Amino acid sequence: MTDKPIILYKITPFSWIVLAGLTVFSLIYLPFEITVSVVIGGLLVTVNLLLFHRVLLRALVPGSKVTPKNVLVKYYIRFLGTVLIIFILVSQHLVNGLGLILGLSTFILTIFSVLFSELGTVLYRKITKEAA
């Protein structure tokens, strides 16, 4: 298996870990209303990421009949659904804006976590190979 699918497998668990960390942080340091908004935003992003991950894995299987067009259509439908949910949550004042943004940042924090993890692994392999 190549490195690209392995990275896909790392993103989803990291996403749940980052969401748990943000939730604990907000429980300790922020009001409960913001914590609920963090959880809602984080769940939106994490579930979307999980669904996109499943679509990508099906598309990356050799001999798959899933075309890039199908992947993009599903992505845009899910994106529009997410935008609609966020619009309803914000317009009806069901969530705190700061908490929602913090929860939605789960994806960005996850990507940076995986990036630094992979970078550390590559650098460690390079350093140990040169030392040997």
Phi and psi restraints in degrees (value plus and minus 20) as a CYANA .aco file:
   2 THR   PHI    -102.4   -62.4
   2 THR   PSI     152.3   192.3
   3 ASP   PHI     -87.9   -47.9
   3 ASP   PSI     -51.0   -11.0
   4 LYS   PHI     -82.2   -42.2
   4 LYS   PSI     -68.5   -28.5
   5 PRO   PHI     -84.8   -44.8
   5 PRO   PSI     -52.2   -12.2
   6 ILE   PHI     -82.3   -42.3
   6 ILE   PSI     -59.7   -19.7
   7 ILE   PHI     -83.4   -43.4
   7 ILE   PSI     -59.6   -19.6
   8 LEU   PHI     -78.8   -38.8
   8 LEU   PSI     -59.2   -19.2
   9 TYR   PHI     -88.3   -48.3
   9 TYR   PSI     -45.6    -5.6
  10 LYS   PHI    -101.7   -61.7
  10 LYS   PSI     -47.7    -7.7
  11 ILE   PHI     -85.6   -45.6
  11 ILE   PSI     -64.6   -24.6
  12 THR   PHI     -83.6   -43.6
  12 THR   PSI     -69.4   -29.4
  13 PRO   PHI     -83.1   -43.1
  13 PRO   PSI     -58.7   -18.7
  14 PHE   PHI     -80.7   -40.7
  14 PHE   PSI     -57.3   -17.3
  15 SER   PHI     -81.3   -41.3
  15 SER   PSI     -64.3   -24.3
  16 TRP   PHI     -86.2   -46.2
  16 TRP   PSI     -57.2   -17.2
  17 ILE   PHI     -86.0   -46.0
  17 ILE   PSI     -64.8   -24.8
  18 VAL   PHI     -83.0   -43.0
  18 VAL   PSI     -62.5   -22.5
  19 LEU   PHI     -81.7   -41.7
  19 LEU   PSI     -63.1   -23.1
  20 ALA   PHI     -82.7   -42.7
  20 ALA   PSI     -61.6   -21.6
  21 GLY   PHI     -84.0   -44.0
  21 GLY   PSI     -63.9   -23.9
  22 LEU   PHI     -84.3   -44.3
  22 LEU   PSI     -57.8   -17.8
  23 THR   PHI     -85.1   -45.1
  23 THR   PSI     -66.4   -26.4
  24 VAL   PHI     -82.7   -42.7
  24 VAL   PSI     -64.3   -24.3
  25 PHE   PHI     -77.4   -37.4
  25 PHE   PSI     -67.0   -27.0
  26 SER   PHI     -90.3   -50.3
  26 SER   PSI     -51.9   -11.9
  27 LEU   PHI     -83.9   -43.9
  27 LEU   PSI     -58.5   -18.5
  28 ILE   PHI     -97.2   -57.2
  28 ILE   PSI     -64.6   -24.6
  29 TYR   PHI    -127.5   -87.5
  29 TYR   PSI     -33.2     6.8
  30 LEU   PHI    -143.0  -103.0
  30 LEU   PSI     140.3   180.3
  31 PRO   PHI     -82.4   -42.4
  31 PRO   PSI     137.0   177.0
  32 PHE   PHI     -80.0   -40.0
  32 PHE   PSI     -56.5   -16.5
  33 GLU   PHI     -79.0   -39.0
  33 GLU   PSI     -60.5   -20.5
  34 ILE   PHI     -91.0   -51.0
  34 ILE   PSI     -57.4   -17.4
  35 THR   PHI     -80.9   -40.9
  35 THR   PSI     -63.6   -23.6
  36 VAL   PHI     -81.1   -41.1
  36 VAL   PSI     -61.2   -21.2
  37 SER   PHI     -86.2   -46.2
  37 SER   PSI     -57.3   -17.3
  38 VAL   PHI     -81.7   -41.7
  38 VAL   PSI     -65.3   -25.3
  39 VAL   PHI     -83.7   -43.7
  39 VAL   PSI     -64.1   -24.1
  40 ILE   PHI     -82.4   -42.4
  40 ILE   PSI     -67.5   -27.5
  41 GLY   PHI     -83.3   -43.3
  41 GLY   PSI     -62.0   -22.0
  42 GLY   PHI     -85.4   -45.4
  42 GLY   PSI     -59.8   -19.8
  43 LEU   PHI     -86.0   -46.0
  43 LEU   PSI     -59.7   -19.7
  44 LEU   PHI     -76.7   -36.7
  44 LEU   PSI     -69.9   -29.9
  45 VAL   PHI     -89.1   -49.1
  45 VAL   PSI     -63.5   -23.5
  46 THR   PHI     -87.8   -47.8
  46 THR   PSI     -61.3   -21.3
  47 VAL   PHI     -86.7   -46.7
  47 VAL   PSI     -61.0   -21.0
  48 ASN   PHI     -80.7   -40.7
  48 ASN   PSI     -62.1   -22.1
  49 LEU   PHI     -84.2   -44.2
  49 LEU   PSI     -61.7   -21.7
  50 LEU   PHI     -82.7   -42.7
  50 LEU   PSI     -64.6   -24.6
  51 LEU   PHI     -85.6   -45.6
  51 LEU   PSI     -61.6   -21.6
  52 PHE   PHI     -85.1   -45.1
  52 PHE   PSI     -58.2   -18.2
  53 HIS   PHI     -79.3   -39.3
  53 HIS   PSI     -64.5   -24.5
  54 ARG   PHI     -83.5   -43.5
  54 ARG   PSI     -61.7   -21.7
  55 VAL   PHI     -84.8   -44.8
  55 VAL   PSI     -63.6   -23.6
  56 LEU   PHI     -83.7   -43.7
  56 LEU   PSI     -61.4   -21.4
  57 LEU   PHI     -83.1   -43.1
  57 LEU   PSI     -59.0   -19.0
  58 ARG   PHI     -84.9   -44.9
  58 ARG   PSI     -57.1   -17.1
  59 ALA   PHI     -93.3   -53.3
  59 ALA   PSI     -48.8    -8.8
  60 LEU   PHI    -106.1   -66.1
  60 LEU   PSI     -27.0    13.0
  61 VAL   PHI     -88.8   -48.8
  61 VAL   PSI     109.2   149.2
  62 PRO   PHI     -77.5   -37.5
  62 PRO   PSI     113.4   153.4
  63 GLY   PHI      61.9   101.9
  63 GLY   PSI     -10.0    30.0
  64 SER   PHI     -89.1   -49.1
  64 SER   PSI     124.4   164.4
  65 LYS   PHI    -110.9   -70.9
  65 LYS   PSI     -17.8    22.2
  66 VAL   PHI     -97.1   -57.1
  66 VAL   PSI     103.0   143.0
  67 THR   PHI    -116.2   -76.2
  67 THR   PSI     139.8   179.8
  68 PRO   PHI     -77.1   -37.1
  68 PRO   PSI     -53.6   -13.6
  69 LYS   PHI     -82.2   -42.2
  69 LYS   PSI     -62.3   -22.3
  70 ASN   PHI     -83.3   -43.3
  70 ASN   PSI     -61.2   -21.2
  71 VAL   PHI     -82.2   -42.2
  71 VAL   PSI     -65.6   -25.6
  72 LEU   PHI     -85.7   -45.7
  72 LEU   PSI     -59.7   -19.7
  73 VAL   PHI     -82.6   -42.6
  73 VAL   PSI     -66.9   -26.9
  74 LYS   PHI     -82.0   -42.0
  74 LYS   PSI     -60.3   -20.3
  75 TYR   PHI     -82.1   -42.1
  75 TYR   PSI     -67.7   -27.7
  76 TYR   PHI     -88.3   -48.3
  76 TYR   PSI     -55.1   -15.1
  77 ILE   PHI     -83.9   -43.9
  77 ILE   PSI     -65.5   -25.5
  78 ARG   PHI     -84.9   -44.9
  78 ARG   PSI     -59.1   -19.1
  79 PHE   PHI     -81.9   -41.9
  79 PHE   PSI     -66.3   -26.3
  80 LEU   PHI     -83.5   -43.5
  80 LEU   PSI     -58.5   -18.5
  81 GLY   PHI     -82.4   -42.4
  81 GLY   PSI     -61.7   -21.7
  82 THR   PHI     -85.0   -45.0
  82 THR   PSI     -63.2   -23.2
  83 VAL   PHI     -80.9   -40.9
  83 VAL   PSI     -61.6   -21.6
  84 LEU   PHI     -83.1   -43.1
  84 LEU   PSI     -63.9   -23.9
  85 ILE   PHI     -82.2   -42.2
  85 ILE   PSI     -65.7   -25.7
  86 ILE   PHI     -83.0   -43.0
  86 ILE   PSI     -62.2   -22.2
  87 PHE   PHI     -78.8   -38.8
  87 PHE   PSI     -65.9   -25.9
  88 ILE   PHI     -84.2   -44.2
  88 ILE   PSI     -64.6   -24.6
  89 LEU   PHI     -81.0   -41.0
  89 LEU   PSI     -62.4   -22.4
  90 VAL   PHI     -97.4   -57.4
  90 VAL   PSI     -64.5   -24.5
  91 SER   PHI     -87.6   -47.6
  91 SER   PSI     -50.2   -10.2
  92 GLN   PHI    -111.2   -71.2
  92 GLN   PSI     -16.1    23.9
  93 HIS   PHI      36.0    76.0
  93 HIS   PSI      21.0    61.0
  94 LEU   PHI    -105.2   -65.2
  94 LEU   PSI     -37.9     2.1
  95 VAL   PHI    -153.4  -113.4
  95 VAL   PSI     142.0   182.0
  96 ASN   PHI    -106.5   -66.5
  96 ASN   PSI     112.0   152.0
  97 GLY   PHI     -79.6   -39.6
  97 GLY   PSI     -64.0   -24.0
  98 LEU   PHI     -82.5   -42.5
  98 LEU   PSI     -65.4   -25.4
  99 GLY   PHI     -84.1   -44.1
  99 GLY   PSI     -59.5   -19.5
 100 LEU   PHI     -83.8   -43.8
 100 LEU   PSI     -64.4   -24.4
 101 ILE   PHI     -83.3   -43.3
 101 ILE   PSI     -61.3   -21.3
 102 LEU   PHI     -83.1   -43.1
 102 LEU   PSI     -61.5   -21.5
 103 GLY   PHI     -87.1   -47.1
 103 GLY   PSI     -60.6   -20.6
 104 LEU   PHI     -87.3   -47.3
 104 LEU   PSI     -42.8    -2.8
 105 SER   PHI     -94.0   -54.0
 105 SER   PSI     -22.8    17.2
 106 THR   PHI     -73.1   -33.1
 106 THR   PSI     -61.8   -21.8
 107 PHE   PHI     -82.0   -42.0
 107 PHE   PSI     -67.2   -27.2
 108 ILE   PHI     -83.2   -43.2
 108 ILE   PSI     -65.1   -25.1
 109 LEU   PHI     -83.3   -43.3
 109 LEU   PSI     -56.4   -16.4
 110 THR   PHI     -85.0   -45.0
 110 THR   PSI     -66.0   -26.0
 111 ILE   PHI     -81.0   -41.0
 111 ILE   PSI     -64.2   -24.2
 112 PHE   PHI     -86.1   -46.1
 112 PHE   PSI     -57.5   -17.5
 113 SER   PHI     -81.9   -41.9
 113 SER   PSI     -66.9   -26.9
 114 VAL   PHI     -86.2   -46.2
 114 VAL   PSI     -60.6   -20.6
 115 LEU   PHI     -79.5   -39.5
 115 LEU   PSI     -68.7   -28.7
 116 PHE   PHI     -88.2   -48.2
 116 PHE   PSI     -54.1   -14.1
 117 SER   PHI     -83.0   -43.0
 117 SER   PSI     -67.2   -27.2
 118 GLU   PHI     -85.9   -45.9
 118 GLU   PSI     -60.2   -20.2
 119 LEU   PHI     -81.8   -41.8
 119 LEU   PSI     -62.8   -22.8
 120 GLY   PHI     -81.7   -41.7
 120 GLY   PSI     -61.2   -21.2
 121 THR   PHI     -84.3   -44.3
 121 THR   PSI     -64.9   -24.9
 122 VAL   PHI     -84.4   -44.4
 122 VAL   PSI     -65.5   -25.5
 123 LEU   PHI     -83.9   -43.9
 123 LEU   PSI     -60.0   -20.0
 124 TYR   PHI     -82.5   -42.5
 124 TYR   PSI     -64.2   -24.2
 125 ARG   PHI     -82.3   -42.3
 125 ARG   PSI     -60.2   -20.2
 126 LYS   PHI     -87.9   -47.9
 126 LYS   PSI     -63.2   -23.2
 127 ILE   PHI     -85.4   -45.4
 127 ILE   PSI     -64.3   -24.3
 128 THR   PHI     -89.3   -49.3
 128 THR   PSI     -50.5   -10.5
 129 LYS   PHI     -89.4   -49.4
 129 LYS   PSI     -59.4   -19.4
 130 GLU   PHI     -92.0   -52.0
 130 GLU   PSI     -50.7   -10.7
 131 ALA   PHI     -95.3   -55.3
 131 ALA   PSI     -44.6    -4.6
